[in-house]
Amino acid sequence: MNKPINFAVPNSIEIGTGIVEQLNEKVRKLGGKKVFIITDEGVLKAGLLERVKKPLAEGGIKFGCYTKVIPEPPVEQIQEIVNEVKDGGYDLLVGLGGGSSLDVTKVVSVIVTNGGAIGDYIGTDMVKKPGIAKILIPTTSGTGSEATNIAILTDVKEELKKGVVSPYLFADIALVDPSLTFTVPPKITANTGMDALIHAIEAFIAKKSNAFTDCIALEAIKLISDNLRTAVTDGENVEARYNMSLGSLMAGIAFGNAGVGAVHALAYPLGGQFHIAHGMANTLMLRYVMEYNVVSRMAKFKEIATAMGENVEGLSPREAAQKAIDAMIGLAEDIGVPTKLRQVDIPKEAIPKLAEAGIKVTRLLSNNPRKLTLEDIETIYSNAW
């Protein structure tokens, strides 16, 4: 009670179907003269890059492109892009894509002005001054990266994901256009949608949660629970796609302020060691971490169950809390996201190494509502197998 609340969001958040067509106006608003677009080959093949280039060209704005961002981006890729931005004299970045492209854009922005290498900024509040202006445009409904001050990259040598956390990573403008998600394939829609749901769930039960983040997280849980199945099975459903974009954005705002916990912490080694897609890795750990956490946040689990459409009337606190966990896993199973490590060919023998890596993710584990030991983590991985 009465703990201080710090709540931060990007300078401007705009959401609307077709709003990407106004990109030239947003660039001029920020004083951009020469724009560098950072994206990936999937976005290029889907034709979405053209939807960003068109308004820039029509507005007479010069631009260049980098289209080789890879999933779970390695730290080594950052300097290559920084060099292109500096050599080309670009003064504004546009990040276009999923979380990988957006996270890379954030980090490139600050290294261009701060100098040094990415390793200098791993951790919290290591960035000393603002980066060049950036507009972040998501093409999936999952990471919420457009709304956060966090960037996650892969340290290939340590086989572990690492984070850069700084207020200077916030977008100058987060531009969310649900129409960019209409062509996202069902599998990616499912994985990224579960990622967004888990952001909201973990933010809601996190140690750093507060009155603001709780309201936003609960609404995100409701939006995603109500619309993810439809978005997966009927990708051109405008209402479902809009609500998923809004839910993902809200989940990003919630976890950007409240943080996440052990689900993400234990998912990181899965991505680092086995290159499991981030949303899938989170889902693989979801049930087992939530079963561990439930005793520490039973009342909040009941609220999650209600937000996910479960009837908890007449149930004990423990029964109502279990309804929430069952609803989470039921949603994952309905949309075909695996919930067991063996389903994605992770050998049981890998568990000790996974646990050793997981216990190192102290930034996230410290925010989990229940403390974990190395033995606890090994048990969770074993249960997940």
Backbone torsions as a table, in degrees:
resi	resn	phi	psi	omega
1	MET	NA	146.7	176.1
2	ASN	60.2	18.4	177.0
3	LYS	-73.6	147.6	179.4
4	PRO	-59.9	143.9	178.7
5	ILE	-117.0	126.9	173.9
6	ASN	-118.4	121.3	-176.1
7	PHE	-129.4	119.4	-175.3
8	ALA	-133.0	143.6	179.4
9	VAL	-141.0	168.3	175.4
10	PRO	-55.9	159.8	-179.2
11	ASN	-58.4	-36.1	179.9
12	SER	-146.5	133.9	176.2
13	ILE	-123.0	125.0	179.7
14	GLU	-131.3	131.9	179.2
15	ILE	-133.1	137.1	178.2
16	GLY	175.0	142.8	178.9
17	THR	-67.5	122.2	-179.1
18	GLY	88.5	3.1	-174.6
19	ILE	-68.0	-18.8	178.5
20	VAL	-61.6	-22.4	178.5
21	GLU	-65.6	-14.0	179.5
22	GLN	-97.2	14.9	-173.3
23	LEU	-59.1	-39.3	-179.1
24	ASN	-60.1	-35.9	177.9
25	GLU	-66.1	-39.5	-179.5
26	LYS	-67.1	-39.4	178.4
27	VAL	-62.3	-45.5	-179.5
28	ARG	-65.5	-35.4	177.9
29	LYS	-58.7	-34.9	180.0
30	LEU	-90.7	0.4	177.7
31	GLY	80.1	17.7	-178.4
32	GLY	-71.8	136.1	178.1
33	LYS	-113.6	-29.4	-177.7
34	LYS	-142.6	117.4	-168.3
35	VAL	-106.7	138.2	174.8
36	PHE	-116.5	120.6	-178.3
37	ILE	-94.8	129.2	179.2
38	ILE	-114.5	121.3	-175.3
39	THR	-154.4	-166.1	-176.9
40	ASP	-131.0	171.4	-175.5
41	GLU	-66.8	-31.7	178.1
42	GLY	-61.9	-43.1	177.3
43	VAL	-64.4	-40.7	178.7
44	LEU	-61.3	-48.5	-178.1
45	LYS	-65.8	-30.2	-179.9
46	ALA	-77.8	-4.7	179.4
47	GLY	81.1	7.2	-175.8
48	LEU	-76.2	-27.6	177.9
49	LEU	-61.5	-37.2	179.1
50	GLU	-62.3	-32.5	-180.0
51	ARG	-70.2	-20.7	176.3
52	VAL	-90.5	-38.8	-179.4
53	LYS	-67.5	-34.6	-174.9
54	LYS	-58.7	-53.3	-179.5
55	PRO	-65.3	-29.8	177.2
56	LEU	-67.1	-44.9	179.6
57	ALA	-63.8	-43.1	-179.7
58	GLU	-65.1	-27.8	179.0
59	GLY	-88.8	2.4	178.6
60	GLY	71.5	25.6	-178.5
61	ILE	-96.6	126.8	178.5
62	LYS	-71.7	145.1	-179.4
63	PHE	-154.2	157.8	171.9
64	GLY	-131.8	171.6	-174.3
65	CYS	-139.2	146.4	167.6
66	TYR	-125.6	121.9	-171.2
67	THR	-120.4	21.6	-172.5
68	LYS	-114.0	18.5	176.0
69	VAL	-62.6	135.0	-179.8
70	ILE	-110.5	156.3	178.3
71	PRO	-59.3	148.3	-177.1
72	GLU	50.6	60.1	-168.7
73	PRO	-59.7	132.9	177.0
74	PRO	-75.4	151.3	-178.8
75	VAL	-60.8	-27.0	-177.3
76	GLU	-64.6	-22.9	-176.3
77	GLN	-74.5	-22.2	-172.9
78	ILE	-62.4	-47.6	-174.1
79	GLN	-63.4	-35.2	177.0
80	GLU	-57.4	-43.3	-178.9
81	ILE	-73.3	-40.6	177.7
82	VAL	-55.5	-43.3	-179.6
83	ASN	-62.5	-41.0	178.9
84	GLU	-64.1	-41.2	-179.8
85	VAL	-64.4	-45.6	180.0
86	LYS	-66.3	-46.6	-177.6
87	ASP	-63.6	-32.7	-177.9
88	GLY	-87.1	-5.9	179.3
89	GLY	66.9	31.9	-179.4
90	TYR	-77.1	143.2	-177.2
91	ASP	-118.0	2.0	178.1
92	LEU	-152.5	137.0	179.4
93	LEU	-106.9	144.2	170.0
94	VAL	-120.8	114.0	174.2
95	GLY	-90.9	124.7	-175.7
96	LEU	-130.1	118.6	177.0
97	GLY	144.5	-155.0	175.7
98	GLY	-82.6	-165.7	-175.3
99	GLY	-59.4	-33.9	-178.1
100	SER	-62.2	-48.9	-179.6
101	SER	-65.3	-39.5	-179.0
102	LEU	-69.1	-41.6	179.1
103	ASP	-64.9	-41.5	177.6
104	VAL	-61.4	-42.7	179.6
105	THR	-59.5	-43.4	179.8
106	LYS	-59.4	-47.6	-175.5
107	VAL	-69.9	-41.5	177.6
108	VAL	-58.8	-41.7	-179.3
109	SER	-53.7	-47.3	-175.2
110	VAL	-81.0	-28.2	179.0
111	ILE	-72.2	-32.6	177.6
112	VAL	-57.5	-39.2	-177.3
113	THR	-95.4	-28.0	-177.0
114	ASN	-92.4	-21.4	-178.1
115	GLY	75.2	-172.0	179.5
116	GLY	76.9	-163.6	-178.2
117	ALA	-119.5	164.0	-176.9
118	ILE	-57.6	-33.6	-179.7
119	GLY	-60.2	-22.7	-180.0
120	ASP	-71.4	-15.9	-171.0
121	TYR	-118.1	4.5	176.4
122	ILE	-65.0	128.8	-178.0
123	GLY	119.1	-162.2	-175.2
124	THR	-109.7	131.8	176.1
125	ASP	58.0	39.9	176.8
126	MET	-93.1	-13.7	-179.9
127	VAL	-84.7	129.9	-171.3
128	LYS	-92.7	-25.6	-178.1
129	LYS	-149.4	162.8	-176.1
130	PRO	-60.6	155.4	173.6
131	GLY	-90.2	-174.1	173.5
132	ILE	-74.2	160.1	-174.2
133	ALA	-59.3	147.1	-179.0
134	LYS	-145.5	139.9	173.2
135	ILE	-115.2	127.3	-177.5
136	LEU	-110.9	126.2	-175.3
137	ILE	-125.5	104.7	-179.6
138	PRO	-76.7	145.6	175.1
139	THR	-114.8	3.7	173.2
140	THR	-130.3	163.1	175.6
141	SER	-108.5	84.7	-172.9
142	GLY	-157.1	-66.2	-168.6
143	THR	-74.2	-31.2	-174.2
144	GLY	67.8	13.9	-175.0
145	SER	-60.3	-27.1	179.7
146	GLU	-61.7	-19.4	-174.9
147	ALA	-110.4	2.9	-173.3
148	THR	-113.8	165.3	176.1
149	ASN	-106.0	32.5	-174.5
150	ILE	-125.2	141.9	171.6
151	ALA	-132.6	132.6	-178.5
152	ILE	-113.4	127.9	-179.9
153	LEU	-130.0	163.9	-177.5
154	THR	-103.9	126.1	170.8
155	ASP	-89.6	102.8	-173.7
156	VAL	-62.6	-39.1	-177.6
157	LYS	-63.5	-42.9	-178.4
158	GLU	-89.8	-4.6	-178.3
159	GLU	53.2	46.6	-175.9
160	LEU	-147.3	145.0	175.0
161	LYS	-82.6	143.9	179.4
162	LYS	-132.4	152.5	-174.2
163	GLY	-116.3	146.0	167.7
164	VAL	-110.4	125.5	-177.4
165	VAL	-125.9	119.9	-178.2
166	SER	-163.0	142.8	174.9
167	PRO	-61.6	-20.7	178.8
168	TYR	-74.1	-6.1	176.3
169	LEU	-86.6	-11.5	179.2
170	PHE	-60.3	141.9	174.7
171	ALA	-64.5	144.9	168.9
172	ASP	-71.2	-37.3	172.0
173	ILE	-140.0	124.7	169.9
174	ALA	-96.4	114.8	-174.7
175	LEU	-111.5	106.9	-172.8
176	VAL	-109.7	110.7	-179.4
177	ASP	-116.6	103.8	-177.6
178	PRO	-57.4	-25.5	-178.0
179	SER	-65.2	-20.9	177.6
180	LEU	-72.2	-12.9	-179.0
181	THR	-97.0	-5.2	-173.1
182	PHE	-59.9	-31.5	-175.8
183	THR	-98.2	5.4	178.8
184	VAL	-65.4	127.9	-177.6
185	PRO	-61.8	156.1	-178.3
186	PRO	-54.0	-43.3	-177.0
187	LYS	-62.8	-43.8	179.5
188	ILE	-69.7	-38.5	175.8
189	THR	-58.0	-42.0	-179.8
190	ALA	-65.8	-50.4	-178.0
191	ASN	-62.4	-46.1	-178.3
192	THR	-71.0	-33.4	177.3
193	GLY	-65.0	-40.2	175.9
194	MET	-65.7	-36.7	176.5
195	ASP	-57.6	-47.6	179.9
196	ALA	-62.2	-43.3	179.1
197	LEU	-60.1	-43.5	-177.7
198	ILE	-69.1	-34.2	172.8
199	HIS	-55.8	-47.3	-177.1
200	ALA	-67.0	-42.8	-179.2
201	ILE	-63.7	-48.2	-178.4
202	GLU	-66.8	-37.0	176.8
203	ALA	-62.6	-37.4	-176.5
204	PHE	-67.4	-34.8	-177.0
205	ILE	-101.6	1.6	-175.1
206	ALA	-67.5	155.6	175.8
207	LYS	-60.4	-34.3	-176.9
208	LYS	-88.4	8.1	179.2
209	SER	-64.3	155.0	178.3
210	ASN	-148.2	-177.6	-174.7
211	ALA	-60.0	-38.1	179.8
212	PHE	-68.7	-50.5	-176.0
213	THR	-67.5	-32.8	179.3
214	ASP	-61.3	-45.9	-179.9
215	CYS	-62.1	-45.2	-177.5
216	ILE	-68.4	-42.2	-179.5
217	ALA	-63.5	-43.5	-180.0
218	LEU	-62.9	-41.7	178.3
219	GLU	-65.6	-37.0	176.6
220	ALA	-63.6	-43.0	178.2
221	ILE	-58.3	-43.8	-179.3
222	LYS	-65.4	-47.4	-179.0
223	LEU	-60.7	-45.3	-177.3
224	ILE	-69.2	-44.0	179.6
225	SER	-60.8	-37.4	-177.0
226	ASP	-76.6	-22.6	-168.4
227	ASN	-122.4	-13.4	-173.7
228	LEU	-66.7	-41.3	179.6
229	ARG	-59.5	-42.6	179.3
230	THR	-67.2	-41.5	179.6
231	ALA	-61.8	-35.1	179.4
232	VAL	-72.8	-42.7	-172.8
233	THR	-91.0	-18.9	-179.2
234	ASP	-141.0	75.4	-169.4
235	GLY	-61.5	-20.6	-179.3
236	GLU	-96.0	10.9	176.2
237	ASN	-71.5	109.2	-171.4
238	VAL	-62.6	-42.7	-177.9
239	GLU	-65.5	-43.8	-179.5
240	ALA	-65.0	-42.5	179.7
241	ARG	-65.1	-41.5	178.1
242	TYR	-61.9	-47.4	-178.5
243	ASN	-65.9	-32.9	175.5
244	MET	-69.0	-40.5	176.7
245	SER	-61.6	-43.2	179.2
246	LEU	-66.8	-42.4	179.6
247	GLY	-63.7	-42.5	178.7
248	SER	-64.2	-43.0	177.6
249	LEU	-60.1	-46.7	-179.5
250	MET	-65.8	-39.0	176.5
251	ALA	-62.8	-37.9	177.0
252	GLY	-63.3	-43.1	177.5
253	ILE	-62.0	-42.4	-178.2
254	ALA	-64.1	-51.9	-176.0
255	PHE	-77.4	-21.9	174.8
256	GLY	-63.6	-24.4	179.0
257	ASN	-103.7	-40.9	-177.9
258	ALA	-90.9	-20.0	-177.4
259	GLY	81.0	176.6	176.1
260	VAL	-121.2	-176.4	-173.0
261	GLY	-134.5	-134.4	-169.2
262	ALA	-71.3	-26.5	176.7
263	VAL	-58.2	-51.3	179.6
264	HIS	-66.7	-41.2	-178.7
265	ALA	-58.5	-42.1	-178.0
266	LEU	-84.1	-16.2	174.7
267	ALA	-77.1	-30.3	-177.0
268	TYR	-55.8	-46.8	178.0
269	PRO	-62.5	-29.7	177.2
270	LEU	-64.1	-39.9	176.5
271	GLY	-71.1	-42.6	-176.9
272	GLY	-69.3	-39.2	-175.4
273	GLN	-93.1	-31.3	-174.4
274	PHE	-122.7	2.9	176.0
275	HIS	57.0	37.1	174.6
276	ILE	-75.8	134.4	178.4
277	ALA	-54.5	142.1	-169.7
278	HIS	-57.3	-48.5	-179.6
279	GLY	-62.4	-38.6	177.7
280	MET	-67.4	-42.4	179.5
281	ALA	-60.0	-42.4	177.2
282	ASN	-61.7	-42.5	-178.4
283	THR	-66.0	-35.6	178.4
284	LEU	-60.8	-31.3	-177.8
285	MET	-95.2	-11.3	-168.1
286	LEU	-56.5	-59.1	-174.9
287	ARG	-57.2	-43.5	-168.4
288	TYR	-76.4	-34.4	173.4
289	VAL	-72.0	-40.7	180.0
290	MET	-65.3	-37.0	176.6
291	GLU	-64.8	-31.9	176.4
292	TYR	-73.2	-38.9	-174.8
293	ASN	-81.4	-19.3	-165.9
294	VAL	-57.0	-35.8	-176.7
295	VAL	-68.5	-18.3	-177.2
296	SER	-92.2	-14.3	-177.5
297	ARG	-142.4	47.3	-171.1
298	MET	-61.3	-41.5	-179.5
299	ALA	-64.7	-38.8	179.3
300	LYS	-69.9	-35.5	175.8
301	PHE	-61.1	-37.2	176.9
302	LYS	-62.1	-40.3	178.0
303	GLU	-65.6	-37.4	176.8
304	ILE	-62.3	-44.2	179.3
305	ALA	-57.4	-45.1	179.5
306	THR	-63.1	-43.3	179.6
307	ALA	-62.5	-28.7	179.9
308	MET	-89.6	8.3	173.2
309	GLY	89.4	12.5	-179.5
310	GLU	-84.7	143.2	175.7
311	ASN	-89.3	113.8	-176.8
312	VAL	-111.8	9.6	-178.5
313	GLU	-61.3	132.0	176.5
314	GLY	80.7	-2.4	-179.2
315	LEU	-87.8	152.2	172.9
316	SER	-68.9	160.9	177.5
317	PRO	-53.9	-39.0	-178.6
318	ARG	-70.5	-40.7	178.6
319	GLU	-65.6	-40.9	179.5
320	ALA	-65.4	-40.4	178.7
321	ALA	-63.1	-40.2	178.5
322	GLN	-64.3	-31.8	176.3
323	LYS	-58.6	-37.5	179.2
324	ALA	-63.5	-46.6	-179.3
325	ILE	-63.4	-43.2	178.9
326	ASP	-61.7	-37.8	179.8
327	ALA	-67.1	-40.1	177.7
328	MET	-59.0	-50.0	-176.4
329	ILE	-71.8	-35.1	176.1
330	GLY	-60.7	-39.9	177.5
331	LEU	-64.9	-45.8	179.2
332	ALA	-59.0	-44.3	-178.7
333	GLU	-67.0	-37.2	178.9
334	ASP	-61.3	-34.3	-176.2
335	ILE	-102.2	7.9	170.3
336	GLY	80.3	25.3	176.4
337	VAL	-93.5	127.2	-177.2
338	PRO	-60.7	149.8	179.1
339	THR	-126.1	7.5	178.4
340	LYS	-131.4	138.4	-179.7
341	LEU	-59.7	-36.2	-178.5
342	ARG	-65.3	-24.0	179.3
343	GLN	-68.0	-20.4	179.6
344	VAL	-115.4	24.0	171.1
345	ASP	63.7	32.1	172.8
346	ILE	-87.8	120.7	-175.7
347	PRO	-72.2	149.0	179.1
348	LYS	-61.9	-29.6	-179.0
349	GLU	-65.4	-15.9	-178.7
350	ALA	-80.2	-11.9	-172.0
351	ILE	-58.4	-46.5	179.3
352	PRO	-57.2	-42.5	179.7
353	LYS	-67.3	-38.9	176.6
354	LEU	-61.2	-43.7	-178.8
355	ALA	-64.5	-40.7	179.1
356	GLU	-62.5	-36.1	177.0
357	ALA	-74.2	-40.9	-177.7
358	GLY	-62.0	-39.5	-177.2
359	ILE	-65.8	-17.3	179.6
360	LYS	-80.7	-12.9	-176.4
361	VAL	-84.5	64.0	-170.9
362	THR	-67.7	-30.0	180.0
363	ARG	-57.4	-39.4	-178.4
364	LEU	-87.7	-40.6	-179.3
365	LEU	-61.7	-32.6	179.8
366	SER	-68.6	-17.3	180.0
367	ASN	-97.2	-5.4	179.3
368	ASN	-70.2	141.9	-176.0
369	PRO	-67.2	-16.7	178.6
370	ARG	-130.5	131.4	-178.2
371	LYS	-65.2	143.6	178.9
372	LEU	-122.4	137.5	170.3
373	THR	-97.7	172.1	175.9
374	LEU	-59.9	-39.2	178.6
375	GLU	-63.9	-40.7	177.6
376	ASP	-60.7	-42.8	-178.6
377	ILE	-65.6	-42.7	176.6
378	GLU	-60.4	-39.7	179.1
379	THR	-64.0	-41.3	179.6
380	ILE	-63.2	-45.6	177.6
381	TYR	-62.1	-39.6	179.6
382	SER	-65.3	-41.5	176.5
383	ASN	-62.8	-34.9	-178.5
384	ALA	-74.8	-18.3	-178.6
385	TRP	-74.6	NA	NA
